[in-house]
Amino acid sequence: MATLQVEIVTPEVALWAGEATALIARSSEGDFTIMSQHTPTVGDIIPSVVRVETSEGEIAFAVHGGYFQVGPDEAEGVTRATVLAGVAERTTQIDVPRAQAAKEAAEAQLAAATRGEASDHAANLLAEAALQRAELRLQAAAG
Amino acid sequence: MAGGQERILRRRIKSVQATRKITKAMELIAASQIAKSQARITANRPYRDGMRRIIVEAALGDPAAAKKLLTMPEKVDSAIVLVVTGDRGLSGAYNSSVMRRAERLVNSLRIEGTDVRLYAVGKKATAFFRFRGMRVEENFIGFADRPSFADARTVAATIAAPFIDGEVQQVLLVSTNFLSAGTQTVGTRQLLPLAMPEPVLTNEPEKSKGYTEFEPEVADLLFFLAPRALESEIFSALLEGAASFHISQQRAMAAATDNADELGQTLSRIMNRARQDSITTEIMEIVGGAEALRSGK
């Protein structure tokens, strides 16, 4: 039986590993779906929601940018898909009020920057990244 | 009277016992940290291995692009040495063995005519190298015990900048490798250019498992992937360093506790003998006095 083994890992913790029917994600070239027997592929993942379809239903992860690799496993007939993300979380574990607060804080910082009040370039870049993360979290948590 | 000596001994025993309590507490704390830091290494392994696989895959996919990024230049004029130590002492030879290895490396590089810039993680490094007349460009402090991935990114960004600008051609890492709970060894590794397994470097035409697709193009992918791989390698090194530190400290503090036990025992033996001596003397005096009184009657 041809099967697909999916791993979602971050530097701090291996989020999920197991057998799946499909892996759906978004790279800089567009959305893609990976199933068993997929061509060996290496690519990036832009900040988006990554979905893993298993026989018990769908599991979604908010992935804040990363990479993926698909290839045959040492075991016969097994395709292995690995998603490497610097930051990622299960959508069910997203702290919505916290993400909302982070979004508002980042927006306030950026609004101040456009008014020309906050000139710290690094802080503004951080706020921009924080805003992106918060927005993705809110969107992912909403389903 | 011998009572004075007894009092001094009593005070020393007390101080030894107080020290023992401290070392025992540190031993227990370190022991509890060992399990945690080991669990973090285990949790990091899939990411580290996955990152290495991707880099190899990408390098095999476009050896020309990989070569530019990943091969050593003919001549290294300038290099960075990154030293990973701990923030705290009382950990046996953990800090000093890493720093001594780094010192040897720096000296041998300088003899070869390579200019060396030192970067260090851990509080102990600056003092050590300043004493030897070596300047530490930047010392990262405060996270050696419990490094986070964000810390690794900071370190990676700092040391990658001169490499990307072409100011240095090589980045070396001196750190402690955590092989198992029983074995940790100090090792030197090349971080940049990214270390590649043999078949990629020798560029043998295709032992690869076949055709791999890339999106986006390999060259673009590698450009962004390389910094991630560096962060991953540094993070693993920090985690292994932290675990090794805790193990080293636990061992050192266990030995210190044993020593305190032994010293306390020796001291209380001496004190007991001194006390017995003084009691014997006192009895002799009383008996002598009573004899004198009786015979003088």
Interface residues (C-beta under 8 A of the other chain):
Chain A: E7 V9 T10 P11 E12 V13 A14 A17 S27 S28 E29 F32 T39 P40 T41 V42 G43 D44 Y67 Q69 G71 P72 T82 L84 G86
Chain B: R40 A43 N44 P46 Y47 R48 G50 M51 R53 I54 E57 A58 G61 S148 F149 A152 R153 K209 G210 Y211 T212 E213 F214 E215 P216 L221 F224 L225 R228 E231 S232 F235
